Amino acid sequence: MSSKLVPSKPSEVAVIRNITPNIVTVSVPFARVGIFRIGGRGTIIRLTSGTLAVYSPVALTPETQAKVTELGGRVGYIIAGDMEHHIFLSEWVRAYPDAKLLGPKGLQEKREKVKDDSRIGHEPFAFTWDASNQRDAAGVSDEFAADFEVEFVGAHPNKEVVLFYKPDRALIQADLLFNLPAIEQYSKVPEAEKSSYGLLNRIFVSLNSTAGEAKGLKRFLWYGLSNAAGDRAGFNESVRRVDAWEPEIIVPCHGETVEKNGGELFRKVFEWHLQGHK
């Protein structure tokens, strides 16, 4: 079993956990470019209608399928969290063909250009977000809009689709905010493998930690991500709208889930963006 990039045997290393009765996370090892141990996480949300939404899905294992069945089994939405979180979409679409595929505009075209990865299909997206509809939940469906707020962060280089699940006040996002180290996501990895993590990984983790004053992360967001697309003002506007949701829970794709006081942590990390200056 190798978890250096994507785990070859995900059933052996996946951690499936109920964050709330209606939110289940599937956490797995994942190393960006085989070096940075950031972890991966898919999130399954049960809407008040009973329909399931799957955000940034990871590999679909028998154990994960059993959890989907336990939650009612009716997968209605499969959501790519951004332009990078899409490797396992096709696997889920094949298993749940009635689900609507959602994500950022341009991802379908990106996937259609991939010819050398059998995991990535060319399924059509039922709904996409861009700058013209960046907060549109009703365009997906009435039941989706009843439970979710949406913020498309087009100023982020990965074109983030950020969700807020209103019943549990849960912020669900891909690459807007990391919360490293990825402890849960690597909790089933053999200790011998953990000991091999190198200096570059430790530096990256320190830059993406929310601990203490989170100065490294704040600098990384301010000088790096927020202006990578040349639109820090637009990034700041999106951050302010997300902050107004006042989340209690934050479910990141990379790093530890925040199960309480999520709004306080969000405001600490994005302080400079909320005030518009350092």
Secondary structure, DSSP 4 states (H G I P E B T S, - for coil): ---SSS-SSHHHH-EEEEEETTEEEEEE--EETTTEE--EEEEEEE-TTS-EEEES-----HHHHHHHHHTTS-EEEEE--SSS--TTHHHHHHHSTTSEEEEETTHHHHHHT--S-TT---PPPSEEE-GGGTT-STTT-HHHHHHEEEEEETTSTT-EEEEEEGGGTEEEESSS--B-S-TGGGTTS-HHHHTT--HHHHHHHHHT--STT-HHHHHIIIIIGGGTTS-HHHHHHHHHHHHHT--SEEEESSB--B-S-HHHHHHHHTHHHHHT--
